[in-house]
Each structure stands twice: as structure tokens, then as C-alpha cells.
Amino acid sequence: MKHPQTCLPRQLIELIEHFGSTAVPDLAAKPIIDVLVEVASLEEAG
């Protein structure tokens, strides 16, 4: 897995949220981590 900071400049990242079944303790889940990255500017994130 790549860290979002390797794909986007750190100064553009406002928030990283972990969601989905792997975010819920003790819940059976597939080995896939779902993340949502909020950026300061879509234009700059390109």
C-alpha cells in the first residue's frame, strides 16, 4: 500500500479517514483498507 503522502504533496492533504469494514473492531473484513483523502484544492491535487 502506498501512503497518500507519496501520491500527493503533504501540504495539500487536509484529512485522511479510514472507513469500511476494516475500520470496525472485531468485524470480519476483506484484506483491503479503505481510505478517503481530503485535499485543500482539487485543482492543485490534479
N, CA and C atoms as a LAMMPS dump frame, in Angstrom:
ITEM: TIMESTEP
0
ITEM: NUMBER OF ATOMS
138
ITEM: BOX BOUNDS ff ff ff
-5.0000000000000000e+02 5.0000000000000000e+02
-5.0000000000000000e+02 5.0000000000000000e+02
-5.0000000000000000e+02 5.0000000000000000e+02
ITEM: ATOMS id mol type element x y z
1 1 1 N 0.841 -1.181 0
2 1 2 C 0 0 0
3 1 3 C 0.884 1.241 0
4 2 1 N 0.547 2.185 -0.819
5 2 2 C 1.262 3.454 -0.825
6 2 3 C 0.615 4.397 0.174
7 3 1 N 1.436 5.161 0.837
8 3 2 C 0.914 6.185 1.745
9 3 3 C 0.449 7.362 0.889
10 4 1 N -0.692 7.972 1.242
11 4 2 C -1.186 9.109 0.44
12 4 3 C -0.145 10.206 0.243
13 5 1 N 0.756 10.366 1.194
14 5 2 C 1.758 11.428 1.073
15 5 3 C 2.784 11.129 -0.01
16 6 1 N 2.839 9.89 -0.506
17 6 2 C 3.731 9.601 -1.627
18 6 3 C 3.06 9.932 -2.954
19 7 1 N 1.745 10.128 -2.934
20 7 2 C 0.985 10.445 -4.149
21 7 3 C 0.625 11.92 -4.258
22 8 1 N 0.517 12.58 -3.12
23 8 2 C 0.119 13.988 -3.067
24 8 3 C 1.088 14.756 -2.176
25 9 1 N 1.361 16.011 -2.5
26 9 2 C 2.185 16.819 -1.603
27 9 3 C 1.518 16.932 -0.227
28 10 1 N 2.306 16.792 0.816
29 10 2 C 1.783 16.806 2.189
30 10 3 C 0.944 18.047 2.49
31 11 1 N 1.331 19.195 1.952
32 11 2 C 0.609 20.433 2.257
33 11 3 C -0.803 20.456 1.665
34 12 1 N -1.097 19.583 0.703
35 12 2 C -2.448 19.515 0.132
36 12 3 C -3.387 18.635 0.951
37 13 1 N -2.842 17.718 1.745
38 13 2 C -3.67 16.774 2.497
39 13 3 C -4.217 17.443 3.744
40 14 1 N -5.541 17.521 3.812
41 14 2 C -6.222 18.109 4.968
42 14 3 C -6.575 17.041 6
43 15 1 N -7.011 15.871 5.519
44 15 2 C -7.526 14.839 6.414
45 15 3 C -7.447 13.488 5.723
46 16 1 N -7.128 12.438 6.486
47 16 2 C -7.167 11.069 5.986
48 16 3 C -8.112 10.296 6.889
49 17 1 N -9.179 9.744 6.308
50 17 2 C -10.183 8.992 7.069
51 17 3 C -10.133 7.522 6.674
52 18 1 N -10.165 6.648 7.665
53 18 2 C -10.229 5.204 7.458
54 18 3 C -11.684 4.79 7.623
55 19 1 N -12.249 4.143 6.615
56 19 2 C -13.658 3.741 6.688
57 19 3 C -13.801 2.324 6.146
58 20 1 N -14.983 1.804 6.195
59 20 2 C -15.238 0.46 5.69
60 20 3 C -15.111 -0.583 6.783
61 21 1 N -15.215 -1.847 6.403
62 21 2 C -15.256 -2.929 7.391
63 21 3 C -13.972 -3.049 8.207
64 22 1 N -12.819 -2.687 7.651
65 22 2 C -11.576 -2.786 8.423
66 22 3 C -11.477 -1.709 9.497
67 23 1 N -12.338 -0.709 9.447
68 23 2 C -12.337 0.352 10.459
69 23 3 C -13.158 -0.03 11.688
70 24 1 N -13.873 -1.156 11.621
71 24 2 C -14.743 -1.58 12.722
72 24 3 C -14.077 -2.727 13.476
73 25 1 N -13.719 -2.517 14.749
74 25 2 C -13.072 -3.581 15.525
75 25 3 C -13.936 -4.841 15.589
76 26 1 N -13.281 -5.984 15.477
77 26 2 C -13.909 -7.308 15.604
78 26 3 C -14.912 -7.646 14.505
79 27 1 N -14.938 -6.902 13.423
80 27 2 C -15.822 -7.204 12.302
81 27 3 C -15.008 -7.928 11.233
82 28 1 N -15.527 -9.049 10.74
83 28 2 C -14.836 -9.768 9.674
84 28 3 C -14.729 -8.859 8.452
85 29 1 N -13.554 -8.867 7.832
86 29 2 C -13.341 -7.955 6.707
87 29 3 C -12.393 -8.567 5.691
88 30 1 N -12.474 -8.08 4.467
89 30 2 C -11.522 -8.458 3.433
90 30 3 C -10.217 -7.716 3.715
91 31 1 N -9.091 -8.222 3.222
92 31 2 C -7.8 -7.574 3.494
93 31 3 C -7.555 -6.328 2.637
94 32 1 N -8.537 -5.445 2.614
95 32 2 C -8.439 -4.196 1.847
96 32 3 C -8.775 -3.043 2.784
97 33 1 N -7.925 -2.035 2.816
98 33 2 C -8.161 -0.878 3.673
99 33 3 C -8.709 0.256 2.813
100 34 1 N -9.841 0.795 3.218
101 34 2 C -10.472 1.907 2.504
102 34 3 C -10.111 3.212 3.2
103 35 1 N -9.592 4.155 2.436
104 35 2 C -9.277 5.467 2.994
105 35 3 C -9.854 6.55 2.089
106 36 1 N -10.17 7.656 2.698
107 36 2 C -10.654 8.831 1.988
108 36 3 C -9.685 9.958 2.318
109 37 1 N -9.132 10.576 1.295
110 37 2 C -8.169 11.657 1.498
111 37 3 C -8.832 12.97 1.108
112 38 1 N -8.914 13.886 2.069
113 38 2 C -9.457 15.221 1.802
114 38 3 C -8.289 16.136 1.467
115 39 1 N -8.409 16.848 0.342
116 39 2 C -7.343 17.749 -0.084
117 39 3 C -7.801 19.197 -0.006
118 40 1 N -6.841 20.094 0.112
119 40 2 C -7.137 21.521 0.212
120 40 3 C -7.654 22.074 -1.115
121 41 1 N -7.152 21.55 -2.234
122 41 2 C -7.533 22.079 -3.546
123 41 3 C -7.53 20.956 -4.576
124 42 1 N -8.685 20.708 -5.2
125 42 2 C -8.75 19.693 -6.25
126 42 3 C -7.909 20.095 -7.46
127 43 1 N -7.874 21.373 -7.76
128 43 2 C -7.093 21.846 -8.903
129 43 3 C -5.607 21.554 -8.7
130 44 1 N -5.1 21.804 -7.503
131 44 2 C -3.687 21.563 -7.228
132 44 3 C -3.379 20.075 -7.104
133 45 1 N -4.353 19.283 -6.643
134 45 2 C -4.145 17.843 -6.497
135 45 3 C -4.093 17.161 -7.858
136 46 1 N -4.726 17.791 -8.847
137 46 2 C -4.69 17.374 -10.218
138 46 3 C -5.243 16.052 -10.523
